[in-house]
Amino acid sequence: MASWLVASVLGSVVFNVVDNRANGKKTEIVKRFKTNFIPVTGYIALVIVISIIICLPIVLGYLFTSGASVLSILGGMCLFGFVSVVFYLLFAFLIQFSMLELVIERRGVVESLKSSYALVKKNIVTVLLFDIVYIIIAFGIGSITSVIERVFIVGIELMAFGGSIVGAAMGGVLYLLVVFLLTVASYFILLPIYYFLWRGLGPKKKQEEKKKTKRKPF
């Protein structure tokens, strides 16, 4: 849980790095990590609570069919589970830009969710098409990293099988390092894609509108 939280905060820092690079600024990663930690933790806590509420229909499915046959219980749980999955996917779809709103626009946790909802609702077709392409790219990158990780695992197993305990231990450390580097690399490939779509749909347009309002008539 702690490692997942740290990874989430690091992911949010990547957004800050990309945003600052796009604007010609530098990022103090440690400082930004500290700044993002509390907002991101609160954000994750709220999202988990909402996710649990969305999953309640599965429990209801069990309660409504309790005392019935096993087949009826499984049928009820599958039906209510399907409803939960649909609502969860819709929820994830609508809040997909909320982390950007949180750590770049510095909005509050609830305000970030609302802002993402409004942005996705306004550009629903564009975002949906983007998500399909994004999933394909993420799947491709995931497949490549899985192959690389598997190669290291096989190497470690061969060294252990050959009796080289020290070699296997060193290989294990190297494997963890490679996994970490691959995770960071995937962050810097995938997250910027989200950033530039978000920037194109939202803040960029707002900045252009502000510039227009500032222009004085000749």
C-alpha positions as CSV (number, residue, x, y, z in Angstrom):
1,M,0.0,0.0,0.0
2,A,2.8,2.4,0.9
3,S,4.8,1.6,-2.2
4,W,1.6,2.1,-4.3
5,L,1.0,5.5,-2.7
6,V,4.7,6.6,-3.3
7,A,4.4,5.4,-6.9
8,S,1.2,7.5,-7.3
9,V,2.8,10.6,-5.9
10,L,5.8,10.1,-8.2
11,G,3.4,9.7,-11.1
12,S,1.9,13.1,-10.2
13,V,5.4,14.6,-10.1
14,V,5.9,13.4,-13.7
15,F,3.0,15.6,-14.7
16,N,4.7,18.6,-13.0
17,V,8.0,17.8,-14.8
18,V,6.3,17.6,-18.2
19,D,4.3,20.8,-17.5
20,N,7.4,22.7,-16.4
21,R,9.4,21.4,-19.4
22,A,6.7,22.5,-21.7
23,N,6.8,26.0,-20.2
24,G,10.6,26.2,-20.1
25,K,10.9,25.8,-16.3
26,K,12.9,23.5,-14.0
27,T,11.3,21.1,-11.5
28,E,12.7,20.4,-8.0
29,I,11.5,16.8,-7.8
30,V,12.0,16.3,-4.1
31,K,10.3,19.6,-3.3
32,R,7.4,18.8,-5.7
33,F,7.1,15.3,-4.2
34,K,6.6,16.9,-0.7
35,T,4.2,19.4,-2.1
36,N,2.1,16.8,-3.9
37,F,2.1,14.2,-1.2
38,I,-0.8,15.4,1.0
39,P,-3.1,16.5,-1.9
40,V,-2.5,13.2,-3.7
41,T,-3.0,11.2,-0.6
42,G,-6.3,12.9,0.1
43,Y,-7.3,12.5,-3.6
44,I,-6.5,8.7,-3.5
45,A,-8.5,8.3,-0.2
46,L,-11.6,10.0,-1.7
47,V,-11.4,7.9,-4.9
48,I,-11.1,4.7,-2.8
49,V,-14.2,5.6,-0.8
50,I,-16.2,6.4,-4.0
51,S,-14.9,3.1,-5.5
52,I,-16.1,1.2,-2.5
53,I,-19.5,2.8,-2.7
54,I,-19.7,1.9,-6.4
55,C,-18.9,-1.7,-5.5
56,L,-21.8,-1.9,-3.0
57,P,-24.2,-3.4,-5.6
58,I,-22.1,-6.6,-5.4
59,V,-22.9,-6.9,-1.7
60,L,-26.5,-6.0,-2.4
61,G,-26.6,-8.8,-5.0
62,Y,-25.5,-11.3,-2.3
63,L,-27.9,-10.0,0.3
64,F,-30.9,-10.0,-2.0
65,T,-30.2,-13.6,-3.0
66,S,-29.2,-14.9,0.4
67,G,-31.0,-18.1,1.3
68,A,-31.5,-19.0,-2.4
69,S,-29.6,-21.6,-4.3
70,V,-25.9,-21.3,-5.1
71,L,-26.7,-20.7,-8.7
72,S,-29.2,-17.8,-7.8
73,I,-26.6,-16.2,-5.5
74,L,-23.9,-16.3,-8.2
75,G,-26.4,-15.0,-10.8
76,G,-27.4,-12.1,-8.5
77,M,-23.8,-11.2,-7.7
78,C,-22.8,-11.3,-11.4
79,L,-25.8,-9.1,-12.3
80,F,-25.0,-6.5,-9.6
81,G,-21.3,-6.9,-10.3
82,F,-21.8,-6.0,-13.9
83,V,-23.6,-2.8,-12.8
84,S,-20.7,-2.0,-10.5
85,V,-18.2,-2.5,-13.3
86,V,-20.1,-0.3,-15.7
87,F,-20.4,2.5,-13.1
88,Y,-16.8,2.2,-12.1
89,L,-15.6,2.5,-15.7
90,L,-17.8,5.5,-16.2
91,F,-16.4,7.1,-13.0
92,A,-12.8,6.4,-14.1
93,F,-13.6,7.8,-17.5
94,L,-15.0,11.0,-16.2
95,I,-12.2,11.7,-13.6
96,Q,-9.2,10.8,-15.7
97,F,-7.9,14.3,-15.8
98,S,-8.5,15.0,-12.1
99,M,-4.9,14.3,-11.1
100,L,-3.6,16.9,-13.6
101,E,-6.1,19.5,-12.2
102,L,-4.9,18.6,-8.7
103,V,-1.2,18.9,-9.1
104,I,-0.8,21.5,-12.0
105,E,-3.9,23.7,-11.6
106,R,-3.6,23.3,-7.8
107,R,-7.3,22.8,-7.3
108,G,-8.8,21.1,-4.3
109,V,-9.5,17.4,-4.3
110,V,-13.3,17.7,-5.0
111,E,-12.8,20.6,-7.3
112,S,-10.3,18.5,-9.4
113,L,-12.9,15.8,-9.8
114,K,-15.6,18.3,-10.9
115,S,-13.2,20.0,-13.3
116,S,-12.2,16.7,-14.9
117,Y,-15.9,15.7,-15.2
118,A,-16.7,19.0,-16.9
119,L,-13.8,18.7,-19.3
120,V,-14.6,15.1,-20.3
121,K,-18.3,15.8,-20.7
122,K,-17.5,18.7,-23.0
123,N,-15.1,16.6,-25.2
124,I,-16.6,13.2,-24.7
125,V,-16.0,11.8,-28.3
126,T,-12.4,13.1,-28.5
127,V,-11.5,11.7,-25.0
128,L,-13.1,8.3,-25.8
129,L,-11.1,8.0,-29.1
130,F,-8.0,9.0,-27.2
131,D,-8.5,6.4,-24.5
132,I,-8.9,3.7,-27.1
133,V,-5.5,4.7,-28.7
134,Y,-3.9,5.1,-25.3
135,I,-5.0,1.6,-24.1
136,I,-3.4,0.1,-27.3
137,I,-0.1,2.0,-26.7
138,A,-0.1,1.1,-23.0
139,F,-0.7,-2.6,-23.9
140,G,2.2,-2.5,-26.4
141,I,4.6,-0.9,-23.8
142,G,3.4,-3.3,-21.1
143,S,4.1,-6.3,-23.4
144,I,7.6,-5.1,-24.1
145,T,8.4,-4.5,-20.4
146,S,6.9,-7.9,-19.5
147,V,9.3,-9.6,-22.0
148,I,12.3,-7.8,-20.6
149,E,11.3,-8.7,-17.1
150,R,10.8,-12.3,-18.1
151,V,14.3,-12.5,-19.6
152,F,15.8,-11.3,-16.3
153,I,13.7,-13.8,-14.3
154,V,14.9,-16.7,-16.5
155,G,18.5,-15.6,-16.1
156,I,18.1,-15.5,-12.3
157,E,16.5,-18.9,-12.3
158,L,19.4,-20.4,-14.4
159,M,22.0,-18.9,-12.1
160,A,20.2,-20.3,-9.0
161,F,19.8,-23.7,-10.7
162,G,23.5,-23.7,-11.5
163,G,24.4,-23.2,-7.8
164,S,25.5,-19.5,-8.1
165,I,23.6,-18.2,-5.1
166,V,25.6,-14.9,-5.1
167,G,24.9,-14.5,-8.8
168,A,21.2,-15.1,-8.3
169,A,21.1,-12.6,-5.4
170,M,22.9,-10.0,-7.5
171,G,20.6,-10.8,-10.4
172,G,17.6,-10.3,-8.1
173,V,18.8,-6.8,-7.1
174,L,19.4,-6.0,-10.8
175,Y,15.9,-7.3,-11.6
176,L,14.4,-4.9,-9.1
177,L,16.4,-2.1,-10.5
178,V,15.3,-2.9,-14.0
179,V,11.6,-3.1,-13.0
180,F,12.0,0.3,-11.3
181,L,13.6,1.9,-14.4
182,L,11.0,0.4,-16.7
183,T,8.2,1.7,-14.5
184,V,9.8,5.2,-14.5
185,A,10.3,5.0,-18.3
186,S,6.7,4.0,-18.9
187,Y,5.6,6.9,-16.7
188,F,7.6,9.3,-18.9
189,I,6.1,7.8,-22.0
190,L,2.5,7.4,-21.1
191,L,1.7,10.3,-18.7
192,P,2.9,13.1,-21.0
193,I,0.4,11.8,-23.6
194,Y,-2.4,12.5,-21.1
195,Y,-0.9,15.8,-20.2
196,F,-0.8,17.1,-23.8
197,L,-4.4,16.0,-24.4
198,W,-5.5,17.7,-21.2
199,R,-3.6,20.8,-22.0
200,G,-5.1,21.0,-25.5
201,L,-8.7,20.5,-24.3
202,G,-8.6,22.7,-21.2
203,P,-6.0,25.1,-19.8
204,K,-4.6,26.0,-23.2
205,K,-8.0,27.2,-24.4
206,K,-8.5,29.1,-21.1
207,Q,-5.1,30.8,-21.5
208,E,-6.1,31.9,-25.1
209,E,-9.4,33.3,-23.8
210,K,-7.6,35.2,-21.1
211,K,-5.2,36.7,-23.7
212,K,-8.1,37.8,-25.9
213,T,-9.8,39.5,-23.0
214,K,-6.6,41.4,-22.1
215,R,-6.2,42.7,-25.6
216,K,-7.1,46.4,-25.8
217,P,-9.1,47.7,-28.8
218,F,-7.2,49.8,-31.3
